Amino acid sequence: MGKNELWIAATAMAINIPVITTDADFDHLNGTMITVMKVI
């Protein structure tokens, strides 16, 4: 997980919004810290 992904996850957690993504960078955080929504 890179620095940019950490900022995105922290922001999503702070303002309680889901992360919408097309890749697997946030999969390990789904359901624990943030909600991840995958778009195909």
N, C-alpha and C positions, 0 to 999 in steps of 0.2 A: 504494500500500500504506500503510495507516494505522498508527498507533502500536500499536493493539491486535493487528493482524496480525503486526507485528514481534515483539511479545512471545510470541505463540503459536508463530511459526516458531523463535524462539530457544530456547524451552522444549522444543519437539519435537526440535530438533537436539541440545540438551544431554543429554536423557535417551533419545535414540535411539528415538523413537516416531513413527509416521506422523501426519500431520494429516488428519483426516476433515472434509470440507467439502461444501457444496452449490453454492459459487460458484467464480469463477475467480481469486480474489485470490492464490492460492498457485501458480498454474500455472507461472510463470517460475522457481520454485525447485524444482519437481519433478525429481528425479533428480540434482540438483546438490548441494543442501544437505540436503534433506529428501525424504521420500516423501509424496506427496499422494494420498489416496484420495477419489474423488468419489462422493457418494451422490446418487441421483436422487430 
